[in-house]
Amino acid sequence: MFEVKERLNLVNRAGTAISQEKSFSGTPALDPEIVFLNFRKILELTMMGLAVAYDDFGVELQRKIVTK
């Protein structure tokens, strides 16, 4: 949960800089990519947490993914 909070804080800071037409990373072209990659990582962490919490569902989901 700590990692998710830190990534959300980073997205918030980067989004604020973008909306103020400033660069968060020093390279304006990279700022949106930083935001999107962090959102993706947050979703991956959430998915992993759900798969661990609902172990039986995670095993069944994995079977479905592998068979497709």
C-alpha positions in Angstrom: 0.0 0.0 0.0 2.9 2.3 0.7 4.2 2.0 -2.8 0.8 2.8 -4.3 0.5 5.9 -2.1 4.0 7.1 -3.2 3.2 6.5 -6.9 -0.1 8.4 -6.5 1.8 11.3 -4.9 4.3 11.2 -7.8 1.4 11.2 -10.4 -0.2 14.1 -8.5 3.0 16.2 -8.5 3.6 15.4 -12.2 0.0 16.2 -13.1 0.2 19.5 -11.3 3.4 20.4 -13.1 1.9 19.5 -16.5 -1.3 21.5 -15.8 0.9 24.5 -14.9 2.9 24.0 -18.1 6.0 23.2 -16.2 8.2 20.2 -16.5 8.3 17.6 -13.7 11.2 15.6 -15.0 13.2 18.3 -16.8 12.1 16.9 -20.2 8.4 17.9 -20.9 8.0 15.1 -23.4 8.6 12.5 -20.7 6.2 13.9 -18.1 3.0 12.2 -19.6 5.0 8.9 -19.9 5.9 9.1 -16.2 2.3 9.5 -15.3 1.0 6.7 -17.5 3.8 4.2 -16.4 3.0 4.9 -12.7 -0.7 4.4 -13.3 0.1 1.1 -15.0 2.2 0.0 -12.1 -0.5 1.0 -9.6 -3.0 -1.2 -11.6 -0.5 -4.1 -11.7 0.0 -3.8 -7.9 -3.8 -3.7 -7.3 -4.3 -6.8 -9.6 -1.5 -8.7 -7.8 -3.0 -7.8 -4.4 -6.4 -9.0 -5.5 -5.0 -12.3 -7.0 -3.2 -13.0 -3.7 -6.3 -12.1 -1.6 -8.6 -14.3 -3.7 -6.2 -17.1 -4.3 -8.7 -19.5 -5.8 -9.9 -16.9 -8.2 -6.3 -16.1 -9.1 -5.6 -19.7 -10.0 -8.7 -20.0 -12.1 -7.9 -16.7 -13.8 -4.4 -17.9 -14.6 -5.8 -21.1 -16.1 -8.1 -19.0 -18.4 -5.3 -16.7 -19.5 -2.9 -19.6 -20.2 -5.5 -21.6 -22.2 -6.3 -18.6 -24.5 
